[in-house]
Amino acid sequence: MPRTLTRAGVPRPYYLARLAHMSFLVGIVLLPFFVWSWIKHDSDEDAAAALSIGAWIVIGLSVIAAIWFVFG
């Protein structure tokens, strides 16, 4: 059974870690579809969507790294 507290007695944010991982995975799944649509239609809206999904992936990775370093 994993420890539920850090050395300082702070509860580990497992729900936040799960949410960050799922957000990252959703971004990874959606990104190829938005890039394909952007290439096929050459639309500014598709380009913006692809860039925003890329930013979502970067933010998700940052949150995962922060949780790992702070609470790991």
N, C-alpha and C positions, 0 to 999 in steps of 0.2 A: 504494500500500500504506500503510495507516494506521500511525502511530507506535505502538509497543507500550510505550514508556516515557514517563513524564511528564518535565517539565524537571528534576525532582529525581532522576530515575533510578528511580522507583518504577513497577513494572508496572501497567498499566491493568487494572482488574477488569472486562473485557468480559463474562465469564460472569455476574458479579453484576448488571451492567446488563441483560443479556438476561433473567435470572430476574426482576428487578424489573418490567421491561416486560411480561413474560408474565403475572405475577401481577396486575398492574394490569388488563390486558386481560381476563383470566378474571373478575375482579371486575366489570368493566363489563358483561360478557355475562351473568353470573349475577344481578346486582342486579334487573333488571326482572322476572325470574321469581319471585324471592322477594317483591318488593313486590306483584306481582299476586296471589300466593298469600295474602299477608297481608291484602290488601283483600278477596279473595273469601271466605276462611274466617274472618277476624277472630280469628286464633289468636295466643296469646302466643309460641308456638314460632316461628311464621313472622315475627313482629315481631322477635324476637331474632336470627333468621337474617338478616333484611334489615339490621338495624343492624350485625351483625358483618361482613357483606359490605361495607357502607359504610365501616366502620373499616378493613377490609382494603385498600380502594381508597385511602384516605387514607394508610395506612402505605406502600403501594406508591409513591404519588406522592412521599412524603417521602424514601424511599430513592433514587428516581430523581433527585430534586433534590440530595440529598446527594452522590451519585456525580458528578453533573454539576458541582457547585461545587467539590468536592475534586479530582477527577481530570480535569476538563474542560479 
